[in-house]
């Protein structure tokens, strides 16, 4: 990518729309995306040439974030192969649990198209594994 080339979130939105995703722009550089087949929603945020995908999995009381739950999320063999968990403090003593993935874009050519769609696909697969992984811990 030359310094005069910039990648826009609208280019990402167009690619996602042509590939089975609905979207709405939330703010500058941020999309709210929904996979039309599964109904799973996620955010896509473009910062420079890095595209970040984030799925909000659940909101827990801070006290429910136990050492056992953290071990499950951090385990190398937990079934989450390409994405990572993040925890964010929220109001009222709550914690947001998200699943995240990203890809670096060059020029929005065919290789970037493949990277964006692969990243979104990997995130959707990891969401299923993450919900299975976390649900028993939250119900306990």
C-alpha positions as CSV (number, residue, x, y, z in Angstrom):
1,X,0.0,0.0,0.0
2,X,1.4,3.4,-0.9
3,X,1.1,6.3,1.5
4,X,-1.6,7.9,-0.7
5,X,-3.8,4.7,-0.6
6,X,-6.2,4.4,2.2
7,X,-8.6,1.6,3.0
8,X,-12.0,2.6,4.1
9,X,-14.6,0.9,6.2
10,X,-17.0,1.3,3.3
11,X,-14.8,-1.1,1.2
12,X,-15.0,-3.6,4.0
13,X,-18.8,-3.2,4.3
14,X,-19.2,-3.7,0.6
15,X,-17.2,-6.9,0.7
16,X,-19.1,-8.2,3.7
17,X,-22.5,-7.3,2.1
18,X,-21.6,-9.3,-1.0
19,X,-20.6,-12.3,1.1
20,X,-23.7,-12.9,3.2
21,X,-23.5,-10.3,6.0
22,X,-25.8,-7.4,6.9
23,X,-24.2,-4.3,8.3
24,X,-25.0,-0.9,9.6
25,X,-22.4,1.8,10.2
26,X,-22.2,2.7,13.9
27,X,-19.7,5.4,13.8
28,X,-16.7,6.5,11.7
29,X,-14.7,3.3,11.0
30,X,-17.0,1.0,12.9
31,X,-19.6,-1.4,11.5
32,X,-22.3,-3.5,13.2
33,X,-22.3,-6.7,11.2
34,X,-24.6,-9.7,11.3
35,X,-24.1,-13.1,9.7
36,X,-27.4,-13.7,7.9
37,X,-27.1,-17.5,8.2
38,X,-26.4,-17.8,11.9
39,X,-27.8,-14.4,13.1
40,X,-24.5,-13.8,15.1
41,X,-23.7,-10.1,15.3
42,X,-20.3,-8.6,15.7
43,X,-18.4,-5.3,15.3
44,X,-15.9,-4.6,12.6
45,X,-13.6,-1.6,13.4
46,X,-10.9,-0.3,11.0
47,X,-7.9,1.5,12.5
48,X,-5.4,2.3,10.0
49,X,-4.9,-0.8,7.9
50,X,-5.9,-3.2,10.7
51,X,-9.5,-4.6,10.8
52,X,-10.7,-5.8,14.2
53,X,-13.7,-8.1,14.7
54,X,-15.3,-8.3,18.1
55,X,-18.3,-10.4,19.3
56,X,-19.9,-9.6,22.7
57,X,-20.4,-13.1,24.2
58,X,-21.9,-12.3,27.6
59,X,-22.0,-9.9,30.5
60,X,-21.2,-11.3,33.9
61,X,-21.0,-9.9,37.5
62,X,-17.4,-9.2,38.3
63,X,-17.6,-11.9,41.0
64,X,-18.5,-14.6,38.4
65,X,-15.2,-14.1,36.7
66,X,-13.4,-16.9,38.6
67,X,-10.0,-18.4,38.3
68,X,-11.6,-21.5,36.8
69,X,-13.3,-19.5,34.1
70,X,-10.1,-17.6,33.3
71,X,-8.2,-21.0,33.0
72,X,-10.8,-22.2,30.5
73,X,-10.5,-19.0,28.4
74,X,-6.7,-19.1,28.5
75,X,-6.2,-22.8,27.9
76,X,-4.3,-23.7,24.8
77,X,-6.6,-26.6,24.1
78,X,-10.0,-24.9,24.7
79,X,-11.2,-25.2,21.1
80,X,-10.7,-21.5,20.3
81,X,-8.2,-21.8,17.5
82,X,-7.9,-18.3,15.9
83,X,-9.5,-15.8,18.2
84,X,-8.9,-14.4,21.7
85,X,-11.0,-13.5,24.7
86,X,-11.0,-10.0,26.2
87,X,-12.6,-8.8,29.4
88,X,-13.9,-5.2,29.7
89,X,-15.1,-3.5,32.9
90,X,-18.7,-2.2,32.6
91,X,-21.0,-0.2,34.8
92,X,-22.5,-1.7,37.9
93,X,-19.7,-4.2,38.7
94,X,-20.2,-6.0,35.4
95,X,-17.7,-7.5,33.1
96,X,-18.1,-7.8,29.3
97,X,-16.6,-11.0,27.8
98,X,-15.7,-10.6,24.1
99,X,-14.1,-12.8,21.4
100,X,-11.8,-11.0,19.1
101,X,-9.9,-11.5,15.8
102,X,-8.1,-9.2,13.4
103,X,-6.4,-9.0,10.0
104,X,-4.0,-6.6,8.5
105,X,-5.0,-5.2,5.1
106,X,-2.8,-4.0,2.3
107,X,-4.8,-2.7,-0.7
108,X,-8.2,-4.4,-0.6
109,X,-7.2,-6.6,-3.4
110,X,-8.1,-10.3,-3.7
111,X,-5.7,-11.3,-0.9
112,X,-7.3,-8.8,1.5
113,X,-10.8,-10.0,0.5
114,X,-9.7,-13.5,1.4
115,X,-8.2,-12.4,4.7
116,X,-11.3,-10.4,5.7
117,X,-13.7,-13.2,4.9
118,X,-11.5,-15.9,6.5
119,X,-11.1,-13.8,9.6
120,X,-14.9,-13.3,9.9
121,X,-15.5,-17.1,9.2
122,X,-12.9,-18.1,11.8
123,X,-14.6,-15.8,14.3
124,X,-18.0,-17.3,13.6
125,X,-16.6,-20.8,14.2
126,X,-14.8,-19.7,17.4
127,X,-18.1,-18.1,18.7
128,X,-19.7,-21.5,18.7
129,X,-16.8,-23.1,20.6
130,X,-16.6,-20.1,23.0
131,X,-20.3,-20.3,23.9
132,X,-20.0,-24.0,24.5
133,X,-16.9,-23.4,26.6
134,X,-18.3,-20.6,28.7
135,X,-21.9,-21.6,29.2
136,X,-21.3,-24.5,31.7
137,X,-19.1,-22.2,33.8
138,X,-21.7,-19.5,34.0
139,X,-24.5,-21.8,34.8
140,X,-22.6,-23.4,37.7
